[in-house]
């Protein structure tokens, strides 16, 4: 019987998302790939430090197996990296050092790895390479550009996966955001009240939220999600009605009306937070792990995403 990832939550991580390879990356950026490969080879026996997505991966893998030995795996974490195969050896040795159950990896030595997301049927791709993230989003895969130097996840909730999402242009489309950008707040509220019973179109991260919803039924899964949005009443109703229409749940909904998100995220303590707005992420990265979703009107005309 051939192996299959069918029915699993598949999360693809670049090596820089899972581990802290920023020092080695500086050698690559200011030298060449041969120098980088040589350095990684020299450090084969030195485990890499955990990266920004390490806590999320570890928690997902802790609930990988069901309640019985015969249950199918719930989650698959795969390395999807621009690293070369030699450097990939250090990645897998670091995986083994930390006891992570990751046994699949793709290493492309500089070529775009995102094209392998389709055969992996990935529900999430986290990378430190902006063009790969944008290509993945264009292909319909939820993807985010990690902030490698952002704060790491709190260890206050070791047995619970906690994920926070922005709403417009992340879980939902940027339809309403475009109204706000072009016509202002009053027109935005009027538009949302008039369309309160009409579900918002899907955003790029709806497939991930839907996949997480399926995991809620697993006895071993402890998952807490939050919607953290600049919306406020009365625009909150359309957001909640949309989630109800989709048949998905979030545990917390923070309608902040434009208040800075960082302090609220500090209290929620997510293992990861996803937002399309770099202004929100600039402050949030100081307190929680963050990913930039290069989607919607805020990211038009900005190919690099973080610039």
Helices and strands as residue ranges (DSSP letters): E 9-13, H 15-18, E 19-20, H 22-30, H 33-42, E 49-50, H 54-62, E 75-81, H 85-97, E 104-107, G 114-116, H 117-120, E 124-127, H 130-138, E 143-146, E 161-165, H 175-183, H 185-194, H 206-215, E 223-229, H 236-246, E 252-255, H 262-268, E 272-275, H 278-284, E 290-292, G 297-299
